[in-house]
Amino acid sequence: MKLFSQLHPAFITRLEHDAKTQARFHQVMSYVWLLTIVVTPVVFWPHSTTSLVQLLILEVSLYANFATEYGALSASQASGKSDVPPTIPLAVDA
């Protein structure tokens, strides 16, 4: 809880009540989760005895965190009546 007490109170208020601030926060965190999904196998696979199943479970849980964050981004943008969520360039359009 000490971390939250050190944050500026105005930022916390904006994060709680302003849809644009919430959307920006969730967008940044979505990118953080995507980066974590990519970096995790590169960092942990060669240097440990982690089995492939454990790595797969980790990757699925990281993707679930990303999906939750992206859903929160969509909800905050919908409540603020701002633009649609940005598309994440993961899928290849046919």
N, CA, C and O atoms as CSV, one atom per row, in Angstrom:
chain,resi,resn,atom,element,x,y,z
A,1,MET,N,N,0.806,-1.198,0.000
A,1,MET,CA,C,0.000,0.000,0.000
A,1,MET,C,C,0.847,1.260,0.000
A,1,MET,O,O,0.342,2.342,-0.297
A,2,LYS,N,N,2.126,1.139,0.328
A,2,LYS,CA,C,2.979,2.319,0.354
A,2,LYS,C,C,3.143,2.905,-1.046
A,2,LYS,O,O,3.276,4.119,-1.198
A,3,LEU,N,N,3.135,2.061,-2.054
A,3,LEU,CA,C,3.264,2.539,-3.420
A,3,LEU,C,C,2.123,3.481,-3.787
A,3,LEU,O,O,2.351,4.526,-4.397
A,4,PHE,N,N,0.910,3.123,-3.422
A,4,PHE,CA,C,-0.236,3.948,-3.767
A,4,PHE,C,C,-0.252,5.252,-2.989
A,4,PHE,O,O,-0.762,6.259,-3.481
A,5,SER,N,N,0.294,5.250,-1.793
A,5,SER,CA,C,0.321,6.479,-1.019
A,5,SER,C,C,1.336,7.465,-1.583
A,5,SER,O,O,1.244,8.663,-1.314
A,6,GLN,N,N,2.295,6.986,-2.353
A,6,GLN,CA,C,3.294,7.874,-2.932
A,6,GLN,C,C,2.853,8.464,-4.262
A,6,GLN,O,O,3.456,9.426,-4.736
A,7,LEU,N,N,1.814,7.908,-4.874
A,7,LEU,CA,C,1.322,8.452,-6.131
A,7,LEU,C,C,0.603,9.767,-5.883
A,7,LEU,O,O,0.038,9.992,-4.812
A,8,HIS,N,N,0.633,10.613,-6.870
A,8,HIS,CA,C,-0.009,11.921,-6.743
A,8,HIS,C,C,-1.527,11.746,-6.652
A,8,HIS,O,O,-2.111,11.036,-7.471
A,9,PRO,N,N,-2.173,12.380,-5.670
A,9,PRO,CA,C,-3.625,12.201,-5.503
A,9,PRO,C,C,-4.444,12.622,-6.722
A,9,PRO,O,O,-5.492,12.036,-6.994
A,10,ALA,N,N,-3.977,13.626,-7.454
A,10,ALA,CA,C,-4.716,14.065,-8.643
A,10,ALA,C,C,-4.709,12.971,-9.713
A,10,ALA,O,O,-5.702,12.785,-10.416
A,11,PHE,N,N,-3.594,12.251,-9.836
A,11,PHE,CA,C,-3.536,11.160,-10.805
A,11,PHE,C,C,-4.500,10.049,-10.428
A,11,PHE,O,O,-5.194,9.505,-11.287
A,12,ILE,N,N,-4.542,9.713,-9.147
A,12,ILE,CA,C,-5.457,8.669,-8.683
A,12,ILE,C,C,-6.903,9.076,-8.952
A,12,ILE,O,O,-7.710,8.256,-9.390
A,13,THR,N,N,-7.226,10.326,-8.695
A,13,THR,CA,C,-8.591,10.816,-8.945
A,13,THR,C,C,-8.918,10.744,-10.427
A,13,THR,O,O,-10.010,10.313,-10.798
A,14,ARG,N,N,-7.982,11.164,-11.286
A,14,ARG,CA,C,-8.214,11.080,-12.736
A,14,ARG,C,C,-8.362,9.636,-13.175
A,14,ARG,O,O,-9.201,9.323,-14.019
A,15,LEU,N,N,-7.551,8.757,-12.609
A,15,LEU,CA,C,-7.623,7.349,-12.979
A,15,LEU,C,C,-8.950,6.730,-12.554
A,15,LEU,O,O,-9.456,5.833,-13.228
A,16,GLU,N,N,-9.509,7.190,-11.462
A,16,GLU,CA,C,-10.783,6.657,-10.994
A,16,GLU,C,C,-11.974,7.223,-11.747
A,16,GLU,O,O,-12.984,6.534,-11.897
A,17,HIS,N,N,-11.885,8.476,-12.230
A,17,HIS,CA,C,-13.077,9.149,-12.742
A,17,HIS,C,C,-13.016,9.575,-14.209
A,17,HIS,O,O,-14.059,9.810,-14.819
A,18,ASP,N,N,-11.837,9.678,-14.780
A,18,ASP,CA,C,-11.717,10.164,-16.154
A,18,ASP,C,C,-11.535,8.996,-17.119
A,18,ASP,O,O,-10.580,8.228,-17.004
A,19,ALA,N,N,-12.446,8.872,-18.056
A,19,ALA,CA,C,-12.406,7.739,-18.996
A,19,ALA,C,C,-11.181,7.795,-19.908
A,19,ALA,O,O,-10.629,6.752,-20.258
A,20,LYS,N,N,-10.752,8.987,-20.294
A,20,LYS,CA,C,-9.583,9.088,-21.177
A,20,LYS,C,C,-8.301,8.662,-20.457
A,20,LYS,O,O,-7.440,8.011,-21.049
A,21,THR,N,N,-8.178,9.031,-19.183
A,21,THR,CA,C,-7.011,8.601,-18.408
A,21,THR,C,C,-7.025,7.091,-18.225
A,21,THR,O,O,-5.986,6.440,-18.335
A,22,GLN,N,N,-8.195,6.535,-17.946
A,22,GLN,CA,C,-8.316,5.085,-17.802
A,22,GLN,C,C,-7.947,4.384,-19.108
A,22,GLN,O,O,-7.237,3.378,-19.105
A,23,ALA,N,N,-8.437,4.927,-20.221
A,23,ALA,CA,C,-8.147,4.311,-21.519
A,23,ALA,C,C,-6.650,4.342,-21.817
A,23,ALA,O,O,-6.089,3.355,-22.295
A,24,ARG,N,N,-6.012,5.456,-21.540
A,24,ARG,CA,C,-4.578,5.564,-21.787
A,24,ARG,C,C,-3.795,4.582,-20.906
A,24,ARG,O,O,-2.865,3.924,-21.372
A,25,PHE,N,N,-4.182,4.492,-19.631
A,25,PHE,CA,C,-3.527,3.563,-18.706
A,25,PHE,C,C,-3.682,2.126,-19.190
A,25,PHE,O,O,-2.709,1.372,-19.220
A,26,HIS,N,N,-4.901,1.743,-19.568
A,26,HIS,CA,C,-5.127,0.370,-20.019
A,26,HIS,C,C,-4.439,0.089,-21.353
A,26,HIS,O,O,-4.022,-1.043,-21.603
A,27,GLN,N,N,-4.314,1.096,-22.208
A,27,GLN,CA,C,-3.607,0.899,-23.467
A,27,GLN,C,C,-2.121,0.638,-23.202
A,27,GLN,O,O,-1.532,-0.265,-23.797
A,28,VAL,N,N,-1.523,1.422,-22.319
A,28,VAL,CA,C,-0.110,1.219,-21.982
A,28,VAL,C,C,0.094,-0.156,-21.351
A,28,VAL,O,O,1.044,-0.862,-21.692
A,29,MET,N,N,-0.790,-0.537,-20.439
A,29,MET,CA,C,-0.655,-1.840,-19.786
A,29,MET,C,C,-0.889,-2.994,-20.773
A,29,MET,O,O,-0.298,-4.063,-20.618
A,30,SER,N,N,-1.738,-2.793,-21.778
A,30,SER,CA,C,-1.916,-3.821,-22.815
A,30,SER,C,C,-0.609,-4.066,-23.560
A,30,SER,O,O,-0.233,-5.207,-23.827
A,31,TYR,N,N,0.075,-2.976,-23.888
A,31,TYR,CA,C,1.361,-3.118,-24.561
A,31,TYR,C,C,2.403,-3.766,-23.649
A,31,TYR,O,O,3.244,-4.534,-24.117
A,32,VAL,N,N,2.353,-3.465,-22.365
A,32,VAL,CA,C,3.276,-4.098,-21.418
A,32,VAL,C,C,3.048,-5.606,-21.385
A,32,VAL,O,O,4.005,-6.380,-21.400
A,33,TRP,N,N,1.764,-6.031,-21.339
A,33,TRP,CA,C,1.477,-7.475,-21.327
A,33,TRP,C,C,1.923,-8.130,-22.630
A,33,TRP,O,O,2.452,-9.241,-22.607
A,34,LEU,N,N,1.718,-7.455,-23.775
A,34,LEU,CA,C,2.174,-8.026,-25.049
A,34,LEU,C,C,3.695,-8.172,-25.061
A,34,LEU,O,O,4.221,-9.182,-25.528
A,35,LEU,N,N,4.388,-7.178,-24.556
A,35,LEU,CA,C,5.841,-7.255,-24.486
A,35,LEU,C,C,6.279,-8.390,-23.560
A,35,LEU,O,O,7.247,-9.094,-23.849
A,36,THR,N,N,5.573,-8.562,-22.460
A,36,THR,CA,C,5.887,-9.645,-21.525
A,36,THR,C,C,5.684,-11.007,-22.176
A,36,THR,O,O,6.465,-11.931,-21.948
A,37,ILE,N,N,4.637,-11.133,-22.983
A,37,ILE,CA,C,4.376,-12.400,-23.680
A,37,ILE,C,C,5.536,-12.748,-24.608
A,37,ILE,O,O,5.917,-13.913,-24.721
A,38,VAL,N,N,6.091,-11.746,-25.267
A,38,VAL,CA,C,7.182,-11.986,-26.211
A,38,VAL,C,C,8.507,-12.233,-25.485
A,38,VAL,O,O,9.282,-13.101,-25.886
A,39,VAL,N,N,8.763,-11.484,-24.435
A,39,VAL,CA,C,10.063,-11.554,-23.760
A,39,VAL,C,C,10.201,-12.790,-22.870
A,39,VAL,O,O,11.302,-13.320,-22.723
A,40,THR,N,N,9.118,-13.248,-22.285
A,40,THR,CA,C,9.183,-14.359,-21.324
A,40,THR,C,C,9.854,-15.613,-21.887
A,40,THR,O,O,10.766,-16.129,-21.240
A,41,PRO,N,N,9.461,-16.132,-23.044
A,41,PRO,CA,C,10.148,-17.338,-23.534
A,41,PRO,C,C,11.625,-17.097,-23.854
A,41,PRO,O,O,12.460,-17.983,-23.665
A,42,VAL,N,N,11.936,-15.910,-24.333
A,42,VAL,CA,C,13.324,-15.609,-24.684
A,42,VAL,C,C,14.210,-15.581,-23.438
A,42,VAL,O,O,15.355,-16.030,-23.469
A,43,VAL,N,N,13.668,-15.051,-22.351
A,43,VAL,CA,C,14.459,-14.913,-21.136
A,43,VAL,C,C,14.526,-16.210,-20.339
A,43,VAL,O,O,15.601,-16.603,-19.886
A,44,PHE,N,N,13.389,-16.877,-20.162
A,44,PHE,CA,C,13.342,-18.006,-19.244
A,44,PHE,C,C,13.608,-19.365,-19.877
A,44,PHE,O,O,14.112,-20.259,-19.196
A,45,TRP,N,N,13.296,-19.548,-21.125
A,45,TRP,CA,C,13.437,-20.879,-21.721
A,45,TRP,C,C,14.887,-21.366,-21.785
A,45,TRP,O,O,15.154,-22.493,-21.367
A,46,PRO,N,N,15.832,-20.570,-22.287
A,46,PRO,CA,C,17.190,-21.107,-22.404
A,46,PRO,C,C,17.915,-21.278,-21.066
A,46,PRO,O,O,18.858,-22.065,-20.978
A,47,HIS,N,N,17.494,-20.559,-20.030
A,47,HIS,CA,C,18.257,-20.531,-18.783
A,47,HIS,C,C,17.637,-21.345,-17.662
A,47,HIS,O,O,18.052,-21.220,-16.510
A,48,SER,N,N,16.677,-22.153,-17.968
A,48,SER,CA,C,16.062,-22.926,-16.893
A,48,SER,C,C,15.702,-24.324,-17.379
A,48,SER,O,O,15.835,-24.650,-18.559
A,49,THR,N,N,15.256,-25.113,-16.463
A,49,THR,CA,C,14.810,-26.459,-16.804
A,49,THR,C,C,13.287,-26.503,-16.906
A,49,THR,O,O,12.667,-27.555,-16.749
A,50,THR,N,N,12.707,-25.349,-17.169
A,50,THR,CA,C,11.255,-25.257,-17.291
A,50,THR,C,C,10.784,-26.133,-18.440
A,50,THR,O,O,11.335,-26.095,-19.541
A,51,SER,N,N,9.771,-26.909,-18.166
A,51,SER,CA,C,9.248,-27.758,-19.220
A,51,SER,C,C,8.397,-26.926,-20.179
A,51,SER,O,O,7.978,-25.814,-19.858
A,52,LEU,N,N,8.159,-27.471,-21.322
A,52,LEU,CA,C,7.357,-26.794,-22.330
A,52,LEU,C,C,5.930,-26.564,-21.841
A,52,LEU,O,O,5.318,-25.548,-22.173
A,53,VAL,N,N,5.401,-27.489,-21.064
A,53,VAL,CA,C,4.044,-27.348,-20.534
A,53,VAL,C,C,3.973,-26.171,-19.564
A,53,VAL,O,O,3.016,-25.397,-19.600
A,54,GLN,N,N,4.965,-26.030,-18.707
A,54,GLN,CA,C,4.973,-24.909,-17.774
A,54,GLN,C,C,5.073,-23.577,-18.509
A,54,GLN,O,O,4.413,-22.607,-18.137
A,55,LEU,N,N,5.892,-23.531,-19.541
A,55,LEU,CA,C,6.011,-22.307,-20.332
A,55,LEU,C,C,4.710,-21.991,-21.053
A,55,LEU,O,O,4.321,-20.828,-21.154
A,56,LEU,N,N,4.040,-23.015,-21.552
A,56,LEU,CA,C,2.760,-22.805,-22.219
A,56,LEU,C,C,1.715,-22.271,-21.244
A,56,LEU,O,O,0.953,-21.368,-21.588
A,57,ILE,N,N,1.674,-22.818,-20.039
A,57,ILE,CA,C,0.739,-22.325,-19.024
A,57,ILE,C,C,1.041,-20.865,-18.689
A,57,ILE,O,O,0.123,-20.059,-18.538
A,58,LEU,N,N,2.310,-20.531,-18.573
A,58,LEU,CA,C,2.693,-19.150,-18.309
A,58,LEU,C,C,2.252,-18.231,-19.438
A,58,LEU,O,O,1.714,-17.154,-19.182
A,59,GLU,N,N,2.471,-18.637,-20.671
A,59,GLU,CA,C,2.088,-17.814,-21.815
A,59,GLU,C,C,0.570,-17.620,-21.890
A,59,GLU,O,O,0.095,-16.528,-22.203
A,60,VAL,N,N,-0.181,-18.677,-21.604
A,60,VAL,CA,C,-1.644,-18.563,-21.627
A,60,VAL,C,C,-2.113,-17.612,-20.539
A,60,VAL,O,O,-3.029,-16.822,-20.771
A,61,SER,N,N,-1.510,-17.666,-19.361
A,61,SER,CA,C,-1.919,-16.763,-18.291
A,61,SER,C,C,-1.541,-15.316,-18.611
A,61,SER,O,O,-2.282,-14.395,-18.267
A,62,LEU,N,N,-0.404,-15.109,-19.261
A,62,LEU,CA,C,-0.042,-13.755,-19.678
A,62,LEU,C,C,-1.005,-13.239,-20.741
A,62,LEU,O,O,-1.362,-12.061,-20.738
A,63,TYR,N,N,-1.429,-14.125,-21.657
A,63,TYR,CA,C,-2.404,-13.714,-22.662
A,63,TYR,C,C,-3.743,-13.376,-22.005
A,63,TYR,O,O,-4.430,-12.454,-22.445
A,64,ALA,N,N,-4.119,-14.110,-20.960
A,64,ALA,CA,C,-5.363,-13.801,-20.248
A,64,ALA,C,C,-5.273,-12.426,-19.588
A,64,ALA,O,O,-6.255,-11.684,-19.570
A,65,ASN,N,N,-4.118,-12.085,-19.052
A,65,ASN,CA,C,-3.934,-10.750,-18.479
A,65,ASN,C,C,-4.052,-9.681,-19.557
A,65,ASN,O,O,-4.673,-8.641,-19.337
A,66,PHE,N,N,-3.457,-9.933,-20.723
A,66,PHE,CA,C,-3.579,-8.990,-21.829
A,66,PHE,C,C,-5.040,-8.832,-22.254
A,66,PHE,O,O,-5.509,-7.715,-22.470
A,67,ALA,N,N,-5.750,-9.940,-22.372
A,67,ALA,CA,C,-7.145,-9.878,-22.813
A,67,ALA,C,C,-8.005,-9.113,-21.816
A,67,ALA,O,O,-8.894,-8.360,-22.212
A,68,THR,N,N,-7.746,-9.300,-20.529
A,68,THR,CA,C,-8.482,-8.562,-19.505
A,68,THR,C,C,-8.189,-7.073,-19.591
A,68,THR,O,O,-9.097,-6.249,-19.486
A,69,GLU,N,N,-6.940,-6.734,-19.780
A,69,GLU,CA,C,-6.552,-5.325,-19.885
A,69,GLU,C,C,-7.155,-4.695,-21.140
A,69,GLU,O,O,-7.597,-3.547,-21.110
A,70,TYR,N,N,-7.171,-5.439,-22.231
A,70,TYR,CA,C,-7.752,-4.918,-23.471
A,70,TYR,C,C,-9.267,-4.755,-23.332
A,70,TYR,O,O,-9.844,-3.821,-23.889
A,71,GLY,N,N,-9.903,-5.648,-22.600
A,71,GLY,CA,C,-11.328,-5.493,-22.324
A,71,GLY,C,C,-11.600,-4.259,-21.481
A,71,GLY,O,O,-12.582,-3.553,-21.708
A,72,ALA,N,N,-10.733,-3.997,-20.509
A,72,ALA,CA,C,-10.875,-2.788,-19.693
A,72,ALA,C,C,-10.657,-1.546,-20.543
A,72,ALA,O,O,-11.323,-0.532,-20.334
A,73,LEU,N,N,-9.742,-1.609,-21.493
A,73,LEU,CA,C,-9.537,-0.502,-22.427
A,73,LEU,C,C,-10.797,-0.244,-23.226
A,73,LEU,O,O,-11.211,0.906,-23.379
A,74,SER,N,N,-11.407,-1.288,-23.731
A,74,SER,CA,C,-12.645,-1.139,-24.504
A,74,SER,C,C,-13.761,-0.547,-23.647
A,74,SER,O,O,-14.508,0.317,-24.106
A,75,ALA,N,N,-13.872,-1.009,-22.416
A,75,ALA,CA,C,-14.923,-0.507,-21.522
A,75,ALA,C,C,-14.703,0.957,-21.173
A,75,ALA,O,O,-15.657,1.734,-21.145
A,76,SER,N,N,-13.469,1.341,-20.908
A,76,SER,CA,C,-13.220,2.739,-20.551
A,76,SER,C,C,-13.447,3.656,-21.743
A,76,SER,O,O,-13.928,4.778,-21.581
A,77,GLN,N,N,-13.105,3.190,-22.932
A,77,GLN,CA,C,-13.362,4.017,-24.105
A,77,GLN,C,C,-14.849,4.089,-24.414
A,77,GLN,O,O,-15.331,5.129,-24.863
A,78,ALA,N,N,-15.578,3.023,-24.188
A,78,ALA,CA,C,-17.018,3.044,-24.438
A,78,ALA,C,C,-17.731,3.958,-23.449
A,78,ALA,O,O,-18.679,4.653,-23.814
A,79,SER,N,N,-17.281,3.957,-22.207
A,79,SER,CA,C,-17.934,4.810,-21.211
A,79,SER,C,C,-17.628,6.277,-21.443
A,79,SER,O,O,-18.430,7.142,-21.091
A,80,GLY,N,N,-16.484,6.562,-22.029
A,80,GLY,CA,C,-16.124,7.946,-22.319
A,80,GLY,C,C,-16.554,8.391,-23.695
A,80,GLY,O,O,-16.315,9.531,-24.092
A,81,LYS,N,N,-17.194,7.487,-24.431
A,81,LYS,CA,C,-17.654,7.764,-25.782
A,81,LYS,C,C,-16.526,8.311,-26.666
A,81,LYS,O,O,-16.725,9.227,-27.464
A,82,SER,N,N,-15.343,7.724,-26.499
A,82,SER,CA,C,-14.224,8.098,-27.348
A,82,SER,C,C,-14.119,7.101,-28.501
A,82,SER,O,O,-15.032,6.309,-28.731
A,83,ASP,N,N,-13.021,7.146,-29.206
A,83,ASP,CA,C,-12.842,6.294,-30.380
A,83,ASP,C,C,-12.855,4.814,-29.999
A,83,ASP,O,O,-12.742,4.452,-28.828
A,84,VAL,N,N,-12.995,3.983,-31.006
A,84,VAL,CA,C,-12.947,2.538,-30.783
A,84,VAL,C,C,-11.536,2.156,-30.361
A,84,VAL,O,O,-10.593,2.892,-30.652
A,85,PRO,N,N,-11.365,1.020,-29.680
A,85,PRO,CA,C,-10.018,0.623,-29.254
A,85,PRO,C,C,-9.104,0.402,-30.458
A,85,PRO,O,O,-9.562,-0.048,-31.509
A,86,PRO,N,N,-7.835,0.710,-30.312
A,86,PRO,CA,C,-6.924,0.464,-31.410
A,86,PRO,C,C,-6.784,-1.015,-31.673
A,86,PRO,O,O,-6.827,-1.824,-30.747
A,87,THR,N,N,-6.617,-1.368,-32.918
A,87,THR,CA,C,-6.435,-2.775,-33.237
A,87,THR,C,C,-5.005,-3.178,-32.898
A,87,THR,O,O,-4.057,-2.424,-33.118
A,88,ILE,N,N,-4.877,-4.378,-32.361
A,88,ILE,CA,C,-3.560,-4.911,-32.036
A,88,ILE,C,C,-3.096,-5.707,-33.251
A,88,ILE,O,O,-3.777,-6.647,-33.660
A,89,PRO,N,N,-1.968,-5.358,-33.831
A,89,PRO,CA,C,-1.540,-5.991,-35.078
A,89,PRO,C,C,-0.945,-7.380,-34.870
A,89,PRO,O,O,0.240,-7.602,-35.119
A,90,LEU,N,N,-1.780,-8.310,-34.411
A,90,LEU,CA,C,-1.317,-9.672,-34.208
A,90,LEU,C,C,-1.817,-10.614,-35.297
A,90,LEU,O,O,-1.102,-11.526,-35.712
A,91,ALA,N,N,-3.026,-10.394,-35.751
A,91,ALA,CA,C,-3.611,-11.279,-36.745
A,91,ALA,C,C,-3.314,-10.774,-38.151
A,91,ALA,O,O,-3.224,-9.570,-38.389
A,92,VAL,N,N,-3.166,-11.705,-39.062
A,92,VAL,CA,C,-2.939,-11.353,-40.456
A,92,VAL,C,C,-4.281,-11.383,-41.168
A,92,VAL,O,O,-4.990,-12.389,-41.156
A,93,ASP,N,N,-4.612,-10.260,-41.786
A,93,ASP,CA,C,-5.868,-10.201,-42.518
A,93,ASP,C,C,-5.750,-11.015,-43.801
A,93,ASP,O,O,-4.758,-10.933,-44.526
A,94,ALA,N,N,-6.800,-11.810,-44.061
A,94,ALA,CA,C,-6.780,-12.661,-45.245
A,94,ALA,C,C,-7.267,-11.921,-46.461
A,94,ALA,O,O,-7.316,-12.491,-47.551
